[in-house]
């Protein structure tokens, strides 16, 4: 059980770092990140609400305020990552491995959390 908890906290910390970097880029968008967003086929105005949603999702995961809210945050991050993976593959920009790694880390964090939560 100790190994699962360590894995949970390490993967969740990495997911958090990746989401914070992404959210920061979206909220304080400079021309380079704005261009990247457009290159992936998304309008600039979607970046701001998505950046806020990422921060709120991280808060839901770390606070543990509500089990349902935490599930929704994981689901939101998962769908965001799938869409990002699809966009990177579609545009052939070479960044799909990062999205794939994020999905792997996110799923590891989620399933470790579920295993910890299932224990009495």
FITIPA-595419 format. One line per field, with one value per residue (C-alpha): x, y, z; residue in three letters; residue number from 1. Coordinates in nm, 2 decimals, decimal comma, padded with zeros to 4 digits, always signed. Layout:
BEGIN
X <- X_...
Y <- Y_...
Z <- Z_...
code <- ALA_...
pos <- NUM_...
//
This chain:
BEGIN
X <- +00,00_+00,29_+00,42_+00,08_+00,06_+00,41_+00,32_-00,01_+00,17_+00,45_+00,23_-00,02_+00,26_+00,39_+00,04_+00,00_+00,32_+00,22_-00,13_+00,01_+00,25_-00,02_-00,27_+00,00_+00,07_-00,31_-00,38_-00,08_-00,06_+00,22_+00,24_+00,42_+00,17_-00,11_+00,03_+00,06_-00,30_-00,40_-00,18_-00,36_-00,69_-00,83_-00,94_-00,75_-01,06_-01,09_-00,76_-00,86_-01,16_-00,95_-00,67_-00,91_-01,07_-00,73_-00,66_-01,00_-00,95_-00,62_-00,79_-01,06_-00,80_-00,57_-00,84_-01,05_-01,35_-01,58_-01,52_-01,76_-01,58_-01,25_-01,38_-01,51_-01,17_-00,99_-01,24_-01,20_-00,82_-00,85_-01,08_-00,86_-00,55_-00,73_-00,82_-00,47_-00,33_-00,56_-00,47_-00,10_-00,13_-00,35_-00,12_+00,19_+00,38_+00,58_+00,43_+00,21_+00,45_+00,40_+00,02_+00,06_+00,29_+00,04_-00,24_-00,03_+00,06_-00,30_-00,44_-00,17_-00,26_-00,63_-00,61_-00,38_-00,62_-00,91_-00,70_-00,62_-00,98_-01,11_-00,91_-01,09
Y <- +00,00_+00,24_+00,20_+00,28_+00,60_+00,70_+00,64_+00,83_+01,14_+01,13_+01,10_+01,35_+01,60_+01,56_+01,59_+01,91_+02,05_+01,98_+02,13_+02,44_+02,51_+02,46_+02,68_+02,95_+02,96_+02,98_+03,25_+03,47_+03,39_+03,55_+03,55_+03,21_+03,02_+03,20_+03,09_+02,73_+02,73_+02,86_+02,60_+02,33_+02,46_+02,63_+02,99_+03,21_+03,29_+02,92_+02,94_+03,15_+02,94_+02,63_+02,77_+02,85_+02,51_+02,34_+02,53_+02,45_+02,08_+02,07_+02,22_+01,95_+01,68_+01,80_+01,92_+01,60_+01,82_+01,59_+01,25_+01,32_+01,65_+01,47_+01,21_+01,49_+01,67_+01,35_+01,30_+01,66_+01,62_+01,29_+01,43_+01,74_+01,52_+01,30_+01,61_+01,75_+01,42_+01,41_+01,77_+01,71_+01,40_+01,58_+01,87_+01,65_+01,89_+01,62_+01,69_+01,39_+01,20_+01,47_+01,43_+01,05_+01,07_+01,30_+01,04_+00,76_+00,97_+01,08_+00,73_+00,60_+00,88_+00,80_+00,43_+00,46_+00,70_+00,45_+00,17_+00,38_+00,50_+00,14_+00,04_+00,04
Z <- +00,00_+00,07_-00,28_-00,43_-00,21_-00,32_-00,69_-00,64_-00,50_-00,75_-01,05_-00,92_-00,86_-01,21_-01,35_-01,14_-01,27_-01,63_-01,58_-01,41_-01,69_-01,94_-01,75_-01,70_-02,07_-02,15_-01,89_-01,96_-02,33_-02,52_-02,89_-02,91_-02,70_-02,88_-03,22_-03,09_-02,99_-03,33_-03,50_-03,32_-03,47_-03,16_-03,13_-02,88_-02,66_-02,55_-02,38_-02,09_-01,97_-02,02_-01,81_-01,53_-01,56_-01,52_-01,20_-01,06_-01,16_-00,97_-00,67_-00,69_-00,70_-00,42_-00,18_-00,18_-00,10_-00,29_-00,44_-00,73_-00,80_-00,80_-01,05_-01,27_-01,26_-01,36_-01,64_-01,76_-01,76_-01,95_-02,22_-02,25_-02,30_-02,56_-02,75_-02,72_-02,84_-03,14_-03,23_-03,20_-03,42_-03,67_-03,71_-03,71_-03,48_-03,31_-02,96_-02,93_-02,70_-02,43_-02,45_-02,44_-02,14_-01,96_-02,03_-01,88_-01,57_-01,53_-01,55_-01,31_-01,06_-01,10_-01,06_-00,76_-00,60_-00,66_-00,51_-00,20_-00,17_-00,19_+00,12_+00,46
code <- UNK_UNK_UNK_UNK_UNK_UNK_UNK_UNK_UNK_UNK_UNK_UNK_UNK_UNK_UNK_UNK_UNK_UNK_UNK_UNK_UNK_UNK_UNK_UNK_UNK_UNK_UNK_UNK_UNK_UNK_UNK_UNK_UNK_UNK_UNK_UNK_UNK_UNK_UNK_UNK_UNK_UNK_UNK_UNK_UNK_UNK_UNK_UNK_UNK_UNK_UNK_UNK_UNK_UNK_UNK_UNK_UNK_UNK_UNK_UNK_UNK_UNK_UNK_UNK_UNK_UNK_UNK_UNK_UNK_UNK_UNK_UNK_UNK_UNK_UNK_UNK_UNK_UNK_UNK_UNK_UNK_UNK_UNK_UNK_UNK_UNK_UNK_UNK_UNK_UNK_UNK_UNK_UNK_UNK_UNK_UNK_UNK_UNK_UNK_UNK_UNK_UNK_UNK_UNK_UNK_UNK_UNK_UNK_UNK_UNK_UNK_UNK_UNK_UNK_UNK_UNK_UNK_UNK_UNK_UNK
pos <- 1_2_3_4_5_6_7_8_9_10_11_12_13_14_15_16_17_18_19_20_21_22_23_24_25_26_27_28_29_30_31_32_33_34_35_36_37_38_39_40_41_42_43_44_45_46_47_48_49_50_51_52_53_54_55_56_57_58_59_60_61_62_63_64_65_66_67_68_69_70_71_72_73_74_75_76_77_78_79_80_81_82_83_84_85_86_87_88_89_90_91_92_93_94_95_96_97_98_99_100_101_102_103_104_105_106_107_108_109_110_111_112_113_114_115_116_117_118_119_120
//
